[in-house]
Amino acid sequence: MTEDLIIFGAPGTSYWTGSVLVYNMTSRGISVYLDDDTGVVSFGSYLGYSVGAGHFLSPSSVEVVGGAPQYNQRGKVFIFSVNNEKLQVVS
């Protein structure tokens, strides 16, 4: 259910690489995606400039999306699965 999630982006973190955070109101847990050393999100991408959630991979699962308008100077939307305290990039 997306009604239990508060999703917010922080495009200025890590020198404008950006990050996405999800607060689950039911479990009171926070899940975070912060690209420190993996290099999946390139420097200056502004990940988190736009965020949302929905059923993108399956009707029974909820995924989080984060927009990165400056990714490789073209932009990209990342789809994340919510796994406990971390968000995993799935697409």
Backbone as XML, in Angstrom:
<?xml version="1.0"?>
<chain id="A" units="angstrom">
  <residue number="1" name="MET">
    <atom name="N" x="0.835" y="-1.183" z="0.000"/>
    <atom name="CA" x="0.000" y="0.000" z="0.000"/>
    <atom name="C" x="0.876" y="1.242" z="0.000"/>
  </residue>
  <residue number="2" name="THR">
    <atom name="N" x="0.602" y="2.122" z="-0.882"/>
    <atom name="CA" x="1.383" y="3.355" z="-0.931"/>
    <atom name="C" x="0.901" y="4.381" z="0.082"/>
  </residue>
  <residue number="3" name="GLU">
    <atom name="N" x="-0.281" y="4.167" z="0.667"/>
    <atom name="CA" x="-0.800" y="5.131" z="1.634"/>
    <atom name="C" x="0.044" y="5.175" z="2.899"/>
  </residue>
  <residue number="4" name="ASP">
    <atom name="N" x="0.821" y="4.118" z="3.163"/>
    <atom name="CA" x="1.637" y="4.052" z="4.359"/>
    <atom name="C" x="3.036" y="4.619" z="4.158"/>
  </residue>
  <residue number="5" name="LEU">
    <atom name="N" x="3.364" y="5.032" z="2.947"/>
    <atom name="CA" x="4.715" y="5.480" z="2.646"/>
    <atom name="C" x="4.781" y="6.992" z="2.452"/>
  </residue>
  <residue number="6" name="ILE">
    <atom name="N" x="5.793" y="7.580" z="3.050"/>
    <atom name="CA" x="6.129" y="8.968" z="2.763"/>
    <atom name="C" x="7.461" y="8.913" z="2.017"/>
  </residue>
  <residue number="7" name="ILE">
    <atom name="N" x="7.475" y="9.419" z="0.795"/>
    <atom name="CA" x="8.657" y="9.339" z="-0.055"/>
    <atom name="C" x="9.186" y="10.746" z="-0.275"/>
  </residue>
  <residue number="8" name="PHE">
    <atom name="N" x="10.475" y="10.916" z="-0.077"/>
    <atom name="CA" x="11.040" y="12.227" z="-0.352"/>
    <atom name="C" x="12.428" y="12.091" z="-0.944"/>
  </residue>
  <residue number="9" name="GLY">
    <atom name="N" x="12.776" y="13.055" z="-1.761"/>
    <atom name="CA" x="14.069" y="13.063" z="-2.418"/>
    <atom name="C" x="14.941" y="14.170" z="-1.880"/>
  </residue>
  <residue number="10" name="ALA">
    <atom name="N" x="16.232" y="13.947" z="-1.998"/>
    <atom name="CA" x="17.220" y="14.937" z="-1.574"/>
    <atom name="C" x="18.254" y="15.076" z="-2.689"/>
  </residue>
  <residue number="11" name="PRO">
    <atom name="N" x="17.919" y="15.839" z="-3.732"/>
    <atom name="CA" x="18.805" y="15.902" z="-4.893"/>
    <atom name="C" x="20.162" y="16.556" z="-4.641"/>
  </residue>
  <residue number="12" name="GLY">
    <atom name="N" x="20.328" y="17.233" z="-3.538"/>
    <atom name="CA" x="21.594" y="17.912" z="-3.267"/>
    <atom name="C" x="22.605" y="17.102" z="-2.481"/>
  </residue>
  <residue number="13" name="THR">
    <atom name="N" x="22.252" y="15.898" z="-2.038"/>
    <atom name="CA" x="23.192" y="15.110" z="-1.242"/>
    <atom name="C" x="24.330" y="14.570" z="-2.095"/>
  </residue>
  <residue number="14" name="SER">
    <atom name="N" x="25.433" y="14.299" z="-1.461"/>
    <atom name="CA" x="26.624" y="13.714" z="-2.108"/>
    <atom name="C" x="27.036" y="14.495" z="-3.349"/>
  </residue>
  <residue number="15" name="TYR">
    <atom name="N" x="27.189" y="15.791" z="-3.180"/>
    <atom name="CA" x="27.610" y="16.664" z="-4.287"/>
    <atom name="C" x="26.679" y="16.555" z="-5.487"/>
  </residue>
  <residue number="16" name="TRP">
    <atom name="N" x="25.406" y="16.645" z="-5.210"/>
    <atom name="CA" x="24.345" y="16.670" z="-6.220"/>
    <atom name="C" x="24.137" y="15.339" z="-6.945"/>
  </residue>
  <residue number="17" name="THR">
    <atom name="N" x="24.684" y="14.255" z="-6.397"/>
    <atom name="CA" x="24.327" y="12.935" z="-6.926"/>
    <atom name="C" x="22.883" y="12.661" z="-6.544"/>
  </residue>
  <residue number="18" name="GLY">
    <atom name="N" x="22.531" y="12.953" z="-5.298"/>
    <atom name="CA" x="21.158" y="12.846" z="-4.825"/>
    <atom name="C" x="20.860" y="11.544" z="-4.120"/>
  </residue>
  <residue number="19" name="SER">
    <atom name="N" x="19.682" y="11.486" z="-3.503"/>
    <atom name="CA" x="19.238" y="10.292" z="-2.794"/>
    <atom name="C" x="17.718" y="10.287" z="-2.680"/>
  </residue>
  <residue number="20" name="VAL">
    <atom name="N" x="17.199" y="9.103" z="-2.350"/>
    <atom name="CA" x="15.761" y="8.911" z="-2.154"/>
    <atom name="C" x="15.573" y="8.253" z="-0.799"/>
  </residue>
  <residue number="21" name="LEU">
    <atom name="N" x="14.579" y="8.717" z="-0.039"/>
    <atom name="CA" x="14.281" y="8.171" z="1.276"/>
    <atom name="C" x="12.805" y="7.824" z="1.357"/>
  </residue>
  <residue number="22" name="VAL">
    <atom name="N" x="12.497" y="6.754" z="2.080"/>
    <atom name="CA" x="11.115" y="6.311" z="2.256"/>
    <atom name="C" x="10.870" y="6.079" z="3.736"/>
  </residue>
  <residue number="23" name="TYR">
    <atom name="N" x="9.828" y="6.691" z="4.262"/>
    <atom name="CA" x="9.411" y="6.464" z="5.646"/>
    <atom name="C" x="8.126" y="5.662" z="5.617"/>
  </residue>
  <residue number="24" name="ASN">
    <atom name="N" x="8.136" y="4.495" z="6.277"/>
    <atom name="CA" x="6.954" y="3.652" z="6.370"/>
    <atom name="C" x="6.231" y="3.991" z="7.668"/>
  </residue>
  <residue number="25" name="MET">
    <atom name="N" x="5.035" y="4.538" z="7.562"/>
    <atom name="CA" x="4.297" y="4.984" z="8.738"/>
    <atom name="C" x="3.815" y="3.825" z="9.600"/>
  </residue>
  <residue number="26" name="THR">
    <atom name="N" x="3.623" y="2.650" z="9.011"/>
    <atom name="CA" x="3.170" y="1.496" z="9.774"/>
    <atom name="C" x="4.296" y="0.918" z="10.623"/>
  </residue>
  <residue number="27" name="SER">
    <atom name="N" x="5.436" y="0.629" z="9.993"/>
    <atom name="CA" x="6.556" y="0.027" z="10.720"/>
    <atom name="C" x="7.467" y="1.064" z="11.370"/>
  </residue>
  <residue number="28" name="ARG">
    <atom name="N" x="7.262" y="2.336" z="11.015"/>
    <atom name="CA" x="8.085" y="3.440" z="11.498"/>
    <atom name="C" x="9.562" y="3.260" z="11.125"/>
  </residue>
  <residue number="29" name="GLY">
    <atom name="N" x="9.787" y="2.627" z="9.976"/>
    <atom name="CA" x="11.148" y="2.414" z="9.492"/>
    <atom name="C" x="11.477" y="3.334" z="8.333"/>
  </residue>
  <residue number="30" name="ILE">
    <atom name="N" x="12.760" y="3.589" z="8.168"/>
    <atom name="CA" x="13.236" y="4.431" z="7.073"/>
    <atom name="C" x="14.113" y="3.590" z="6.156"/>
  </residue>
  <residue number="31" name="SER">
    <atom name="N" x="13.861" y="3.678" z="4.858"/>
    <atom name="CA" x="14.690" y="3.042" z="3.842"/>
    <atom name="C" x="15.342" y="4.148" z="3.023"/>
  </residue>
  <residue number="32" name="VAL">
    <atom name="N" x="16.619" y="3.956" z="2.702"/>
    <atom name="CA" x="17.383" y="5.015" z="2.045"/>
    <atom name="C" x="18.155" y="4.450" z="0.861"/>
  </residue>
  <residue number="33" name="TYR">
    <atom name="N" x="18.216" y="5.223" z="-0.225"/>
    <atom name="CA" x="19.168" y="4.940" z="-1.300"/>
    <atom name="C" x="20.106" y="6.126" z="-1.376"/>
  </residue>
  <residue number="34" name="LEU">
    <atom name="N" x="21.374" y="5.855" z="-1.117"/>
    <atom name="CA" x="22.417" y="6.869" z="-1.189"/>
    <atom name="C" x="23.578" y="6.244" z="-1.944"/>
  </residue>
  <residue number="35" name="ASP">
    <atom name="N" x="23.855" y="6.709" z="-3.138"/>
    <atom name="CA" x="24.886" y="6.131" z="-3.995"/>
    <atom name="C" x="26.247" y="6.657" z="-3.570"/>
  </residue>
  <residue number="36" name="ASP">
    <atom name="N" x="26.898" y="5.937" z="-2.648"/>
    <atom name="CA" x="28.199" y="6.391" z="-2.164"/>
    <atom name="C" x="29.338" y="5.938" z="-3.076"/>
  </residue>
  <residue number="37" name="ASP">
    <atom name="N" x="29.518" y="4.641" z="-3.179"/>
    <atom name="CA" x="30.669" y="4.117" z="-3.912"/>
    <atom name="C" x="30.300" y="3.230" z="-5.094"/>
  </residue>
  <residue number="38" name="THR">
    <atom name="N" x="29.039" y="2.900" z="-5.256"/>
    <atom name="CA" x="28.677" y="1.961" z="-6.316"/>
    <atom name="C" x="28.751" y="2.589" z="-7.696"/>
  </residue>
  <residue number="39" name="GLY">
    <atom name="N" x="28.508" y="3.864" z="-7.812"/>
    <atom name="CA" x="28.588" y="4.535" z="-9.097"/>
    <atom name="C" x="27.413" y="4.287" z="-10.016"/>
  </residue>
  <residue number="40" name="VAL">
    <atom name="N" x="26.321" y="3.709" z="-9.495"/>
    <atom name="CA" x="25.133" y="3.473" z="-10.315"/>
    <atom name="C" x="24.549" y="4.803" z="-10.770"/>
  </residue>
  <residue number="41" name="VAL">
    <atom name="N" x="24.500" y="5.747" z="-9.861"/>
    <atom name="CA" x="24.010" y="7.091" z="-10.178"/>
    <atom name="C" x="25.229" y="7.996" z="-10.323"/>
  </residue>
  <residue number="42" name="SER">
    <atom name="N" x="25.360" y="8.633" z="-11.454"/>
    <atom name="CA" x="26.549" y="9.444" z="-11.706"/>
    <atom name="C" x="26.503" y="10.773" z="-10.948"/>
  </residue>
  <residue number="43" name="PHE">
    <atom name="N" x="27.679" y="11.312" z="-10.722"/>
    <atom name="CA" x="27.859" y="12.577" z="-10.021"/>
    <atom name="C" x="27.050" y="13.678" z="-10.711"/>
  </residue>
  <residue number="44" name="GLY">
    <atom name="N" x="26.340" y="14.463" z="-9.925"/>
    <atom name="CA" x="25.577" y="15.582" z="-10.464"/>
    <atom name="C" x="24.269" y="15.207" z="-11.128"/>
  </residue>
  <residue number="45" name="SER">
    <atom name="N" x="23.719" y="14.033" z="-10.799"/>
    <atom name="CA" x="22.482" y="13.554" z="-11.445"/>
    <atom name="C" x="21.210" y="14.178" z="-10.888"/>
  </residue>
  <residue number="46" name="TYR">
    <atom name="N" x="21.266" y="14.698" z="-9.673"/>
    <atom name="CA" x="20.096" y="15.264" z="-8.985"/>
    <atom name="C" x="19.024" y="14.208" z="-8.703"/>
  </residue>
  <residue number="47" name="LEU">
    <atom name="N" x="19.445" y="12.978" z="-8.370"/>
    <atom name="CA" x="18.476" y="11.936" z="-8.025"/>
    <atom name="C" x="17.601" y="12.415" z="-6.870"/>
  </residue>
  <residue number="48" name="GLY">
    <atom name="N" x="16.309" y="12.206" z="-6.975"/>
    <atom name="CA" x="15.372" y="12.641" z="-5.952"/>
    <atom name="C" x="14.677" y="13.937" z="-6.293"/>
  </residue>
  <residue number="49" name="TYR">
    <atom name="N" x="14.986" y="14.500" z="-7.443"/>
    <atom name="CA" x="14.332" y="15.739" z="-7.881"/>
    <atom name="C" x="12.826" y="15.530" z="-8.000"/>
  </residue>
  <residue number="50" name="SER">
    <atom name="N" x="12.444" y="14.317" z="-8.406"/>
    <atom name="CA" x="11.033" y="13.913" z="-8.409"/>
    <atom name="C" x="10.969" y="12.500" z="-7.852"/>
  </residue>
  <residue number="51" name="VAL">
    <atom name="N" x="9.906" y="12.188" z="-7.115"/>
    <atom name="CA" x="9.752" y="10.861" z="-6.515"/>
    <atom name="C" x="8.301" y="10.412" z="-6.616"/>
  </residue>
  <residue number="52" name="GLY">
    <atom name="N" x="8.094" y="9.115" z="-6.485"/>
    <atom name="CA" x="6.745" y="8.562" z="-6.515"/>
    <atom name="C" x="6.783" y="7.089" z="-6.149"/>
  </residue>
  <residue number="53" name="ALA">
    <atom name="N" x="5.624" y="6.451" z="-6.195"/>
    <atom name="CA" x="5.522" y="5.021" z="-5.907"/>
    <atom name="C" x="4.376" y="4.445" z="-6.708"/>
  </residue>
  <residue number="54" name="GLY">
    <atom name="N" x="4.452" y="3.151" z="-6.940"/>
    <atom name="CA" x="3.385" y="2.484" z="-7.673"/>
    <atom name="C" x="3.696" y="1.019" z="-7.875"/>
  </residue>
  <residue number="55" name="HIS">
    <atom name="N" x="2.843" y="0.356" z="-8.633"/>
    <atom name="CA" x="2.999" y="-1.061" z="-8.962"/>
    <atom name="C" x="3.617" y="-1.140" z="-10.355"/>
  </residue>
  <residue number="56" name="PHE">
    <atom name="N" x="4.933" y="-1.105" z="-10.443"/>
    <atom name="CA" x="5.616" y="-1.071" z="-11.732"/>
    <atom name="C" x="6.054" y="-2.446" z="-12.209"/>
  </residue>
  <residue number="57" name="LEU">
    <atom name="N" x="6.393" y="-3.342" z="-11.294"/>
    <atom name="CA" x="6.894" y="-4.659" z="-11.672"/>
    <atom name="C" x="5.861" y="-5.756" z="-11.509"/>
  </residue>
  <residue number="58" name="SER">
    <atom name="N" x="4.950" y="-5.577" z="-10.568"/>
    <atom name="CA" x="3.941" y="-6.591" z="-10.283"/>
    <atom name="C" x="2.784" y="-5.927" z="-9.544"/>
  </residue>
  <residue number="59" name="PRO">
    <atom name="N" x="1.553" y="-6.410" z="-9.759"/>
    <atom name="CA" x="0.421" y="-5.829" z="-9.031"/>
    <atom name="C" x="0.488" y="-6.057" z="-7.518"/>
  </residue>
  <residue number="60" name="SER">
    <atom name="N" x="1.308" y="-7.018" z="-7.086"/>
    <atom name="CA" x="1.367" y="-7.336" z="-5.661"/>
    <atom name="C" x="2.529" y="-6.657" z="-4.935"/>
  </residue>
  <residue number="61" name="SER">
    <atom name="N" x="3.352" y="-5.907" z="-5.652"/>
    <atom name="CA" x="4.476" y="-5.237" z="-4.993"/>
    <atom name="C" x="4.421" y="-3.734" z="-5.253"/>
  </residue>
  <residue number="62" name="VAL">
    <atom name="N" x="4.995" y="-2.994" z="-4.329"/>
    <atom name="CA" x="5.069" y="-1.538" z="-4.467"/>
    <atom name="C" x="6.533" y="-1.163" z="-4.666"/>
  </residue>
  <residue number="63" name="GLU">
    <atom name="N" x="6.796" y="-0.418" z="-5.715"/>
    <atom name="CA" x="8.133" y="0.074" z="-5.976"/>
    <atom name="C" x="8.143" y="1.597" z="-5.858"/>
  </residue>
  <residue number="64" name="VAL">
    <atom name="N" x="9.318" y="2.121" z="-5.579"/>
    <atom name="CA" x="9.524" y="3.558" z="-5.458"/>
    <atom name="C" x="10.315" y="4.015" z="-6.677"/>
  </residue>
  <residue number="65" name="VAL">
    <atom name="N" x="9.993" y="5.183" z="-7.202"/>
    <atom name="CA" x="10.744" y="5.737" z="-8.330"/>
    <atom name="C" x="11.364" y="7.069" z="-7.928"/>
  </residue>
  <residue number="66" name="GLY">
    <atom name="N" x="12.517" y="7.324" z="-8.503"/>
    <atom name="CA" x="13.194" y="8.593" z="-8.286"/>
    <atom name="C" x="13.749" y="9.118" z="-9.590"/>
  </residue>
  <residue number="67" name="GLY">
    <atom name="N" x="13.446" y="10.357" z="-9.883"/>
    <atom name="CA" x="13.937" y="10.974" z="-11.106"/>
    <atom name="C" x="15.294" y="11.614" z="-10.901"/>
  </residue>
  <residue number="68" name="ALA">
    <atom name="N" x="16.150" y="11.453" z="-11.910"/>
    <atom name="CA" x="17.474" y="12.068" z="-11.914"/>
    <atom name="C" x="17.617" y="12.847" z="-13.219"/>
  </residue>
  <residue number="69" name="PRO">
    <atom name="N" x="17.160" y="14.104" z="-13.252"/>
    <atom name="CA" x="17.071" y="14.841" z="-14.514"/>
    <atom name="C" x="18.410" y="15.154" z="-15.185"/>
  </residue>
  <residue number="70" name="GLN">
    <atom name="N" x="19.507" y="15.085" z="-14.438"/>
    <atom name="CA" x="20.813" y="15.389" z="-15.031"/>
    <atom name="C" x="21.684" y="14.148" z="-15.227"/>
  </residue>
  <residue number="71" name="TYR">
    <atom name="N" x="21.104" y="12.952" z="-15.088"/>
    <atom name="CA" x="21.873" y="11.714" z="-15.262"/>
    <atom name="C" x="22.433" y="11.651" z="-16.689"/>
  </residue>
  <residue number="72" name="ASN">
    <atom name="N" x="23.752" y="11.616" z="-16.815"/>
    <atom name="CA" x="24.444" y="11.577" z="-18.114"/>
    <atom name="C" x="23.930" y="12.634" z="-19.088"/>
  </residue>
  <residue number="73" name="GLN">
    <atom name="N" x="23.546" y="13.765" z="-18.554"/>
    <atom name="CA" x="23.052" y="14.898" z="-19.344"/>
    <atom name="C" x="21.779" y="14.596" z="-20.136"/>
  </residue>
  <residue number="74" name="ARG">
    <atom name="N" x="21.108" y="13.477" z="-19.836"/>
    <atom name="CA" x="19.862" y="13.111" z="-20.515"/>
    <atom name="C" x="18.704" y="12.931" z="-19.549"/>
  </residue>
  <residue number="75" name="GLY">
    <atom name="N" x="19.023" y="12.483" z="-18.353"/>
    <atom name="CA" x="17.992" y="12.178" z="-17.374"/>
    <atom name="C" x="17.648" y="10.706" z="-17.356"/>
  </residue>
  <residue number="76" name="LYS">
    <atom name="N" x="17.155" y="10.254" z="-16.220"/>
    <atom name="CA" x="16.777" y="8.851" z="-16.050"/>
    <atom name="C" x="15.861" y="8.736" z="-14.844"/>
  </residue>
  <residue number="77" name="VAL">
    <atom name="N" x="14.966" y="7.767" z="-14.903"/>
    <atom name="CA" x="14.126" y="7.434" z="-13.760"/>
    <atom name="C" x="14.584" y="6.082" z="-13.235"/>
  </residue>
  <residue number="78" name="PHE">
    <atom name="N" x="14.883" y="6.016" z="-11.950"/>
    <atom name="CA" x="15.304" y="4.776" z="-11.310"/>
    <atom name="C" x="14.118" y="4.166" z="-10.577"/>
  </residue>
  <residue number="79" name="ILE">
    <atom name="N" x="13.969" y="2.847" z="-10.678"/>
    <atom name="CA" x="12.944" y="2.114" z="-9.940"/>
    <atom name="C" x="13.644" y="1.360" z="-8.819"/>
  </residue>
  <residue number="80" name="PHE">
    <atom name="N" x="13.115" y="1.495" z="-7.604"/>
    <atom name="CA" x="13.706" y="0.874" z="-6.421"/>
    <atom name="C" x="12.721" y="-0.091" z="-5.776"/>
  </residue>
  <residue number="81" name="SER">
    <atom name="N" x="13.244" y="-1.203" z="-5.253"/>
    <atom name="CA" x="12.448" y="-2.050" z="-4.372"/>
    <atom name="C" x="12.802" y="-1.655" z="-2.942"/>
  </residue>
  <residue number="82" name="VAL">
    <atom name="N" x="11.832" y="-1.748" z="-2.056"/>
    <atom name="CA" x="12.032" y="-1.371" z="-0.658"/>
    <atom name="C" x="12.383" y="-2.627" z="0.121"/>
  </residue>
  <residue number="83" name="ASN">
    <atom name="N" x="13.615" y="-2.687" z="0.640"/>
    <atom name="CA" x="14.088" y="-3.835" z="1.412"/>
    <atom name="C" x="14.616" y="-3.348" z="2.755"/>
  </residue>
  <residue number="84" name="ASN">
    <atom name="N" x="13.788" y="-3.462" z="3.774"/>
    <atom name="CA" x="14.163" y="-3.048" z="5.128"/>
    <atom name="C" x="14.710" y="-1.628" z="5.146"/>
  </residue>
  <residue number="85" name="GLU">
    <atom name="N" x="16.002" y="-1.466" z="5.415"/>
    <atom name="CA" x="16.562" y="-0.126" z="5.569"/>
    <atom name="C" x="17.193" y="0.415" z="4.297"/>
  </residue>
  <residue number="86" name="LYS">
    <atom name="N" x="17.198" y="-0.373" z="3.222"/>
    <atom name="CA" x="17.836" y="0.072" z="1.984"/>
    <atom name="C" x="16.865" y="-0.007" z="0.823"/>
  </residue>
  <residue number="87" name="LEU">
    <atom name="N" x="17.057" y="0.877" z="-0.118"/>
    <atom name="CA" x="16.345" y="0.809" z="-1.388"/>
    <atom name="C" x="17.309" y="0.198" z="-2.396"/>
  </residue>
  <residue number="88" name="GLN">
    <atom name="N" x="16.837" y="-0.800" z="-3.140"/>
    <atom name="CA" x="17.665" y="-1.467" z="-4.143"/>
    <atom name="C" x="17.230" y="-1.030" z="-5.528"/>
  </residue>
  <residue number="89" name="VAL">
    <atom name="N" x="18.171" y="-0.661" z="-6.383"/>
    <atom name="CA" x="17.851" y="-0.304" z="-7.766"/>
    <atom name="C" x="17.477" y="-1.577" z="-8.514"/>
  </residue>
  <residue number="90" name="VAL">
    <atom name="N" x="16.280" y="-1.574" z="-9.114"/>
    <atom name="CA" x="15.851" y="-2.731" z="-9.911"/>
    <atom name="C" x="15.774" y="-2.384" z="-11.389"/>
  </residue>
  <residue number="91" name="SER">
    <atom name="N" x="15.743" y="-1.127" z="-11.721"/>
    <atom name="CA" x="15.715" y="-0.739" z="-13.131"/>
    <atom name="C" x="16.135" y="0.712" z="-13.280"/>
  </residue>
</chain>
